[in-house]
Amino acid sequence: MQDEVSTAVQAQVQPTVEPPEAASTAGEAVPETVSKSETTEKEKQRLTLEALKPGMQVKGKVRSVVEFGAFVDIGVGRDGLVHVSSLKKAGVDKTIKVGDEIEVAVRRVDPEEHRISLIIPLPKEAKIPLRELRVGSVVTGKVVRLVDFGAFVDIGAQVDALLHVSQIGGYVNHPSQVLKVGDEIRVRINEVDVRKRRVSLTMRDLEEEGAKEAASEKPKPEEHIPTAFEVALEKARLESRRRRTKRL
């Protein structure tokens, strides 16, 4: 009898367990999370290009040099073009090369075609027009670049002038033998081509004139202190003579 009563009590207090289907439908439905679509790379680039404004000056690196200009990476995902006419005005059309870091100004931007037109801003200080240079005049300039065939010298003109290796002095095979960037040197204007925007220099006759002046003054040997250029030039001469003797 007691067993029957106990069984009946347990049946009354036994909790009712809902089926899995009921439990899943009893709770509130969790709304589905909708992720924001990411901006495409093209849209990002478009926004960056649209941020460029004419006249804005930026720094960039030359990626390639072609016949009609130079392509420059200014960090917006698209290279800008500096037309050859701008390179000539700045006097760097013959010296610019891949890897050069230069300052450019935005001339025009076409976001639809993804084209950027750049120019090289000219220095604010006044430069001597090429037509005012006089062949034969002696000027002082600063070496700004060394190349295999010579040195480019800033003489205050609109373009850097070329001092060809053959015009530096005898027995010099490379300008680095006697010159370095930053040197201030006296040169004579040998040729000016306004149409091609080229200026050629020479040091050969200046060296000869200096030797004649020294001979006319007849200084005592112990009083003459050679300059660094004279020392380097003499070293180049001796090296050339040594190689020539060795071949014989």
C-alpha beads as a LAMMPS data file, in Angstrom:
LAMMPS data file: protein, C-alpha beads

248 atoms
247 bonds

1 atom types
1 bond types

-500.0 500.0 xlo xhi
-500.0 500.0 ylo yhi
-500.0 500.0 zlo zhi

Masses

1 110.0

Atoms # bond

1 1 1 0.000 0.000 0.000
2 1 1 2.761 2.396 0.959
3 1 1 4.589 1.566 -2.284
4 1 1 1.556 2.530 -4.344
5 1 1 1.190 5.891 -2.520
6 1 1 4.903 6.683 -2.986
7 1 1 4.678 5.944 -6.680
8 1 1 1.656 8.206 -7.052
9 1 1 3.401 11.116 -5.249
10 1 1 6.495 10.832 -7.461
11 1 1 4.301 10.914 -10.544
12 1 1 2.675 14.170 -9.354
13 1 1 5.959 16.015 -8.637
14 1 1 7.836 14.756 -11.743
15 1 1 8.655 17.881 -13.845
16 1 1 7.288 18.020 -17.316
17 1 1 10.044 18.108 -19.948
18 1 1 9.176 19.859 -23.177
19 1 1 10.209 18.187 -26.399
20 1 1 13.223 19.631 -28.179
21 1 1 11.025 21.171 -30.857
22 1 1 9.007 23.089 -28.268
23 1 1 12.142 24.319 -26.483
24 1 1 13.603 25.702 -29.673
25 1 1 10.447 27.588 -30.542
26 1 1 9.838 28.896 -27.050
27 1 1 12.824 31.262 -27.061
28 1 1 12.964 34.486 -29.043
29 1 1 14.483 34.272 -32.463
30 1 1 18.016 35.798 -32.706
31 1 1 18.135 38.339 -35.512
32 1 1 20.658 37.552 -38.256
33 1 1 23.772 39.813 -38.189
34 1 1 24.329 41.571 -41.514
35 1 1 28.058 42.351 -42.137
36 1 1 28.975 45.636 -43.820
37 1 1 30.374 45.230 -47.299
38 1 1 34.011 46.261 -47.519
39 1 1 35.026 49.067 -49.838
40 1 1 36.574 47.637 -52.954
41 1 1 40.165 48.387 -53.832
42 1 1 38.987 50.366 -56.853
43 1 1 36.761 52.567 -54.664
44 1 1 39.604 53.176 -52.219
45 1 1 41.885 54.159 -55.075
46 1 1 39.220 56.439 -56.534
47 1 1 38.816 58.238 -53.227
48 1 1 42.577 58.653 -52.955
49 1 1 42.835 60.044 -56.463
50 1 1 39.979 62.459 -55.812
51 1 1 41.855 63.745 -52.758
52 1 1 44.630 65.029 -55.033
53 1 1 44.248 68.671 -55.990
54 1 1 46.037 70.672 -58.700
55 1 1 48.999 72.518 -57.243
56 1 1 49.528 70.024 -54.421
57 1 1 53.222 69.191 -54.005
58 1 1 54.231 65.655 -53.064
59 1 1 57.358 63.526 -53.047
60 1 1 57.676 60.480 -55.246
61 1 1 60.045 57.908 -56.698
62 1 1 60.745 57.511 -60.407
63 1 1 59.443 54.116 -61.553
64 1 1 60.294 54.314 -65.260
65 1 1 61.695 56.756 -67.802
66 1 1 60.283 56.736 -71.330
67 1 1 60.667 58.867 -74.432
68 1 1 57.738 61.136 -73.565
69 1 1 58.441 61.563 -69.859
70 1 1 58.825 59.790 -66.525
71 1 1 56.347 57.809 -64.432
72 1 1 56.506 58.634 -60.727
73 1 1 55.055 56.692 -57.791
74 1 1 53.495 59.199 -55.371
75 1 1 51.900 56.565 -53.128
76 1 1 48.298 56.568 -54.354
77 1 1 48.291 53.236 -56.149
78 1 1 48.680 54.783 -59.583
79 1 1 51.838 56.280 -61.102
80 1 1 51.694 59.856 -62.320
81 1 1 53.312 61.095 -65.520
82 1 1 55.785 63.969 -65.669
83 1 1 55.828 65.021 -69.318
84 1 1 59.191 65.422 -71.023
85 1 1 58.500 69.142 -71.512
86 1 1 58.421 69.598 -67.736
87 1 1 61.622 67.585 -67.372
88 1 1 63.334 69.859 -69.898
89 1 1 62.159 73.023 -68.155
90 1 1 63.602 71.723 -64.900
91 1 1 66.830 70.746 -66.670
92 1 1 66.692 67.080 -65.640
93 1 1 65.556 65.418 -68.874
94 1 1 69.064 64.049 -69.478
95 1 1 69.881 63.079 -65.898
96 1 1 66.687 61.690 -64.354
97 1 1 66.765 57.930 -63.774
98 1 1 64.784 55.108 -62.204
99 1 1 64.952 55.213 -58.410
100 1 1 65.398 58.983 -58.115
101 1 1 63.334 60.565 -55.345
102 1 1 61.952 63.865 -56.584
103 1 1 59.415 66.487 -55.605
104 1 1 56.528 66.972 -58.005
105 1 1 53.357 69.041 -58.192
106 1 1 49.938 67.808 -59.286
107 1 1 48.922 69.392 -62.586
108 1 1 45.709 67.530 -63.373
109 1 1 43.811 64.472 -62.083
110 1 1 41.285 62.366 -64.015
111 1 1 39.595 60.020 -61.465
112 1 1 37.481 58.306 -64.125
113 1 1 40.480 57.332 -66.272
114 1 1 42.776 57.019 -63.239
115 1 1 45.325 59.379 -64.768
116 1 1 47.592 61.770 -62.906
117 1 1 49.511 64.524 -64.659
118 1 1 52.509 65.883 -62.753
119 1 1 55.095 68.608 -63.217
120 1 1 58.402 69.392 -61.568
121 1 1 58.045 72.698 -59.708
122 1 1 60.694 75.208 -60.663
123 1 1 62.720 76.799 -57.870
124 1 1 61.493 80.154 -56.672
125 1 1 64.879 81.824 -56.935
126 1 1 65.551 83.455 -60.278
127 1 1 67.747 81.484 -62.653
128 1 1 69.857 82.963 -65.415
129 1 1 68.133 82.509 -68.808
130 1 1 70.245 80.523 -71.253
131 1 1 70.146 83.328 -73.810
132 1 1 72.011 85.549 -71.329
133 1 1 74.952 83.154 -70.949
134 1 1 78.087 84.180 -72.822
135 1 1 80.401 81.635 -74.416
136 1 1 83.937 82.091 -73.127
137 1 1 82.989 83.616 -69.779
138 1 1 84.472 82.071 -66.635
139 1 1 82.033 81.235 -63.839
140 1 1 82.030 79.392 -60.531
141 1 1 79.688 76.437 -60.126
142 1 1 78.893 73.550 -57.815
143 1 1 79.084 69.904 -58.862
144 1 1 75.605 68.403 -58.402
145 1 1 75.900 65.024 -60.138
146 1 1 78.603 62.691 -61.423
147 1 1 78.002 60.362 -64.367
148 1 1 80.280 58.136 -66.424
149 1 1 80.695 60.731 -69.164
150 1 1 81.229 63.793 -66.992
151 1 1 79.836 66.023 -64.266
152 1 1 76.766 68.237 -64.125
153 1 1 77.472 71.636 -62.614
154 1 1 75.047 74.219 -61.247
155 1 1 76.247 77.584 -62.543
156 1 1 73.039 79.421 -61.632
157 1 1 71.424 78.908 -65.036
158 1 1 68.015 77.442 -65.827
159 1 1 69.639 74.055 -66.486
160 1 1 72.661 72.289 -65.046
161 1 1 75.665 72.494 -67.362
162 1 1 77.688 69.493 -68.490
163 1 1 81.411 69.299 -67.892
164 1 1 82.397 66.396 -70.132
165 1 1 85.106 64.086 -68.843
166 1 1 87.280 65.038 -71.818
167 1 1 87.085 68.688 -70.720
168 1 1 88.176 68.108 -67.117
169 1 1 91.832 67.516 -67.804
170 1 1 94.264 65.076 -69.312
171 1 1 94.390 61.434 -68.230
172 1 1 91.025 61.504 -66.438
173 1 1 88.904 58.441 -67.232
174 1 1 86.087 59.138 -64.774
175 1 1 85.101 62.440 -63.134
176 1 1 85.145 60.831 -59.677
177 1 1 88.943 60.665 -59.954
178 1 1 89.208 64.427 -59.435
179 1 1 85.720 65.671 -58.499
180 1 1 82.964 64.923 -56.024
181 1 1 79.427 66.186 -55.505
182 1 1 79.478 69.506 -53.675
183 1 1 82.818 70.710 -55.066
184 1 1 82.905 74.358 -56.138
185 1 1 84.943 74.750 -59.305
186 1 1 85.855 77.421 -61.848
187 1 1 84.768 76.584 -65.376
188 1 1 84.500 78.283 -68.725
189 1 1 81.276 78.232 -70.742
190 1 1 82.183 76.348 -73.893
191 1 1 78.844 76.135 -75.720
192 1 1 75.206 77.191 -75.230
193 1 1 72.333 75.611 -77.172
194 1 1 69.167 77.524 -76.284
195 1 1 66.890 75.375 -78.458
196 1 1 68.062 72.077 -76.943
197 1 1 68.549 73.702 -73.516
198 1 1 72.120 72.484 -73.160
199 1 1 75.217 74.146 -71.743
200 1 1 78.722 72.707 -72.121
201 1 1 81.676 73.618 -69.917
202 1 1 85.427 73.159 -69.972
203 1 1 88.310 73.304 -67.509
204 1 1 91.158 72.495 -69.874
205 1 1 92.105 76.024 -70.886
206 1 1 91.709 77.229 -67.294
207 1 1 94.289 74.674 -66.227
208 1 1 96.665 75.875 -68.942
209 1 1 96.096 79.522 -68.001
210 1 1 96.790 78.718 -64.374
211 1 1 100.046 77.021 -65.323
212 1 1 101.109 80.034 -67.433
213 1 1 100.305 82.471 -64.630
214 1 1 102.251 80.360 -62.171
215 1 1 105.227 80.244 -64.556
216 1 1 105.179 84.019 -65.138
217 1 1 105.188 84.715 -61.419
218 1 1 108.074 82.248 -60.959
219 1 1 107.147 81.180 -57.444
220 1 1 109.618 79.208 -55.413
221 1 1 108.854 75.478 -55.436
222 1 1 108.541 75.347 -51.675
223 1 1 105.984 78.168 -51.691
224 1 1 103.494 76.380 -53.950
225 1 1 100.893 74.325 -52.098
226 1 1 98.932 72.155 -54.555
227 1 1 95.157 72.116 -54.307
228 1 1 93.154 68.926 -53.818
229 1 1 92.132 69.045 -57.480
230 1 1 95.759 69.365 -58.618
231 1 1 96.771 66.436 -56.424
232 1 1 93.955 64.259 -57.798
233 1 1 94.743 65.270 -61.381
234 1 1 98.436 64.473 -60.965
235 1 1 97.522 61.118 -59.455
236 1 1 95.328 60.344 -62.469
237 1 1 98.158 61.290 -64.825
238 1 1 100.652 59.050 -63.061
239 1 1 98.191 56.150 -63.036
240 1 1 97.538 56.573 -66.764
241 1 1 101.265 56.726 -67.483
242 1 1 101.852 53.602 -65.391
243 1 1 99.199 51.640 -67.318
244 1 1 100.589 52.813 -70.646
245 1 1 104.134 51.804 -69.674
246 1 1 102.906 48.420 -68.511
247 1 1 101.268 47.756 -71.883
248 1 1 104.543 48.573 -73.662

Bonds

1 1 1 2
2 1 2 3
3 1 3 4
4 1 4 5
5 1 5 6
6 1 6 7
7 1 7 8
8 1 8 9
9 1 9 10
10 1 10 11
11 1 11 12
12 1 12 13
13 1 13 14
14 1 14 15
15 1 15 16
16 1 16 17
17 1 17 18
18 1 18 19
19 1 19 20
20 1 20 21
21 1 21 22
22 1 22 23
23 1 23 24
24 1 24 25
25 1 25 26
26 1 26 27
27 1 27 28
28 1 28 29
29 1 29 30
30 1 30 31
31 1 31 32
32 1 32 33
33 1 33 34
34 1 34 35
35 1 35 36
36 1 36 37
37 1 37 38
38 1 38 39
39 1 39 40
40 1 40 41
41 1 41 42
42 1 42 43
43 1 43 44
44 1 44 45
45 1 45 46
46 1 46 47
47 1 47 48
48 1 48 49
49 1 49 50
50 1 50 51
51 1 51 52
52 1 52 53
53 1 53 54
54 1 54 55
55 1 55 56
56 1 56 57
57 1 57 58
58 1 58 59
59 1 59 60
60 1 60 61
61 1 61 62
62 1 62 63
63 1 63 64
64 1 64 65
65 1 65 66
66 1 66 67
67 1 67 68
68 1 68 69
69 1 69 70
70 1 70 71
71 1 71 72
72 1 72 73
73 1 73 74
74 1 74 75
75 1 75 76
76 1 76 77
77 1 77 78
78 1 78 79
79 1 79 80
80 1 80 81
81 1 81 82
82 1 82 83
83 1 83 84
84 1 84 85
85 1 85 86
86 1 86 87
87 1 87 88
88 1 88 89
89 1 89 90
90 1 90 91
91 1 91 92
92 1 92 93
93 1 93 94
94 1 94 95
95 1 95 96
96 1 96 97
97 1 97 98
98 1 98 99
99 1 99 100
100 1 100 101
101 1 101 102
102 1 102 103
103 1 103 104
104 1 104 105
105 1 105 106
106 1 106 107
107 1 107 108
108 1 108 109
109 1 109 110
110 1 110 111
111 1 111 112
112 1 112 113
113 1 113 114
114 1 114 115
115 1 115 116
116 1 116 117
117 1 117 118
118 1 118 119
119 1 119 120
120 1 120 121
121 1 121 122
122 1 122 123
123 1 123 124
124 1 124 125
125 1 125 126
126 1 126 127
127 1 127 128
128 1 128 129
129 1 129 130
130 1 130 131
131 1 131 132
132 1 132 133
133 1 133 134
134 1 134 135
135 1 135 136
136 1 136 137
137 1 137 138
138 1 138 139
139 1 139 140
140 1 140 141
141 1 141 142
142 1 142 143
143 1 143 144
144 1 144 145
145 1 145 146
146 1 146 147
147 1 147 148
148 1 148 149
149 1 149 150
150 1 150 151
151 1 151 152
152 1 152 153
153 1 153 154
154 1 154 155
155 1 155 156
156 1 156 157
157 1 157 158
158 1 158 159
159 1 159 160
160 1 160 161
161 1 161 162
162 1 162 163
163 1 163 164
164 1 164 165
165 1 165 166
166 1 166 167
167 1 167 168
168 1 168 169
169 1 169 170
170 1 170 171
171 1 171 172
172 1 172 173
173 1 173 174
174 1 174 175
175 1 175 176
176 1 176 177
177 1 177 178
178 1 178 179
179 1 179 180
180 1 180 181
181 1 181 182
182 1 182 183
183 1 183 184
184 1 184 185
185 1 185 186
186 1 186 187
187 1 187 188
188 1 188 189
189 1 189 190
190 1 190 191
191 1 191 192
192 1 192 193
193 1 193 194
194 1 194 195
195 1 195 196
196 1 196 197
197 1 197 198
198 1 198 199
199 1 199 200
200 1 200 201
201 1 201 202
202 1 202 203
203 1 203 204
204 1 204 205
205 1 205 206
206 1 206 207
207 1 207 208
208 1 208 209
209 1 209 210
210 1 210 211
211 1 211 212
212 1 212 213
213 1 213 214
214 1 214 215
215 1 215 216
216 1 216 217
217 1 217 218
218 1 218 219
219 1 219 220
220 1 220 221
221 1 221 222
222 1 222 223
223 1 223 224
224 1 224 225
225 1 225 226
226 1 226 227
227 1 227 228
228 1 228 229
229 1 229 230
230 1 230 231
231 1 231 232
232 1 232 233
233 1 233 234
234 1 234 235
235 1 235 236
236 1 236 237
237 1 237 238
238 1 238 239
239 1 239 240
240 1 240 241
241 1 241 242
242 1 242 243
243 1 243 244
244 1 244 245
245 1 245 246
246 1 246 247
247 1 247 248
